[in-house]
């Protein structure tokens, strides 16, 4: 049964009458912001949707208030779930902040399962409620607007063809052995080729260092692909055997066989695609294979080139971050592909209009968003000052326009978006997503943005109170 709040009276109110003195001021202000009923209701409705009768039946679960506070605390400090459990269990302030007080702290697996129930729509709705809190507190009024894009990397290794083939052989062999054991086969019926594959991958790594060993590299890749195809043939045989046995197996063994069959049918076409793209690159010289597989586990990973010298290729997802005044991230968008920045300006402006009901007085973006059409779109929506520096050679009129004092001040303010992205990556972990899948990417980015907004709201309200 889903609960909104922790109903028991806190023992800390009885035994620690001066416990409020332990709180840091910024955390106390975040605690006040999270008292908003709309924020708690978003999480409670998501938890009620997990099971048909969650609202009325079953034993009392972890209250929605505790869930949201623990998840926000996790992303405030970029902790793992194990770190979150340990820190809350050992710290009086965190117990009071999460409303657990003297009760039992939910373990890491429990919080992980509950967090997975919060889908992308729930996270976006939760973020909108936090922005509403900022608007009611007078932190932001939507007078300014700036937008930029960044890459949030997925948790994958560098995707070379040899290591992708090694991943495929490892996953298929492991699943084949589990299925063989469940079928009652003798030990050793499934041949384990991992040792030879690992040795071949190491040899390829040595041979790829010099162009003089190109012929040997091609030969090593041929052997590696032959081994992978042999594992794929074993997989096809096992899938047929599982299809014959899964219907007649005992109730205890049937779920194991069904999971193994689903896993093999899921991974086999992916590994075959890796073999095909390896053959196209090594033997045919084609490096632009469409729909290239970059990871067998994080399949939404795409290659993104942002023009960085130190890191020309980044493997992850493109994210749009747009801000208003006082460093409040008013919206974010996670893209499945790699759209051009110039195509993202108008949708970002429309989101700003939907959030605040008014056009910003100043709208700024870097050269990637610049075009005559985008400038006109901003003017048509009521923006008074559009800061979009043009790319390439400029006419004398345009050069004089961009040298105006208000334009240059707007450019300096826009650069702050780079700093906000840096803070999101360093403080809240947006450099690399530790969650799995597309929904995990939305959850990771969303909670990171929410945590940063809460800190900025607390900072602004504290400075205003001091003034």
ZIKA-V977405 format. One line per field, one symbol per residue. phi: phi as a letter, one per 40 degrees, with the letter a starting at -180 (. if undefined). psi: psi as a letter, one per 30 degrees, with the letter a starting at -180 (. if undefined). burial: + if it has 24 or more other ideal C-beta (glycine too) atoms within 12 Angstrom, else -. Layout:
phi=???
psi=???
burial=???
This chain:
phi=.cbcbccccccccccbcbccccccccccccdcccccccccccccccccccbdbccbbgcdccdcccccccccccccbfcccccccccccbbcccccccgcfccccdcccccccccccccdcccccccccccccccccgcbbgcbaaaababbcccbcccccccccccccccccccccccccccgcccgccccbccccccccccccccccbccbcccccccccccccccccccccccccccccccbccbccdccdcccccccccccccccccccccccccccccbgccbccfccbacbbcccbcbbbgcccacbbbibcbcbbbbcggcccaaabccbbccdccbccdccccccccbgacccbbbacccccacccccccccchccbbbbcccgcbcdcccccccccccccccccccccccccccdcccbgccacccbgcccccccccccccccccccccccccccccc
psi=kkkeljfkkkfffefifgffffkkeeeeeeeeeffkeeeeeeeeeeeffelegfeflllkakkeeeeeeeeeeefeghlleeeeeeeeefkeeeeeefgebgakkkleeeeeeeeffjaeeeeeeeeeeeeeeeeefgekggflklklllkjklillkileeeeeeeeeeeeeeeeeeeeeefgllkfejkjgeeeeeeeeeeeeefffkffgeeeeeeeeeeeeeeeeeeeeeeeeeeeeeeffffgllfefeeeeeeeeeeefefeeeeeeeeefeeeeeefgjghkkhkkfkfeifgklkkjggkefiekkjbkkkkkklalhhkjfllkkkeailkefffeeeeeeeeeeefglklekkklafffkleeeeeeeeffgkejkjikllakkleeeeeefgleeeeeeeeeeffeeeeeeeeeeegggekkflkleeeeeeeeeeeeeeeeeeeeeeeeeeeee.
burial=-+++++---+-+----------+--++++++-++-+-+++-+++++++-+----------+++++++++++++++++++-+-+++-++--+++++++++++---++----++-+++++++-++++++++++++++-+-++++++++++++++++++--++++++++++++++++++++++-++------++-++--+--++--+--+---------+--++-+++-++++++-++-+++-++--++---------++--++-+++-++-++++++++++-++---------+++++++++++++-+------+++++++++++++++++++++++--++-++-++++++-+++-++--++++++++-++++--++-++--+-+-++++++-----------+----+--++-++-+++-++-+++--++++++++-+++++++++++++++++++++++++------
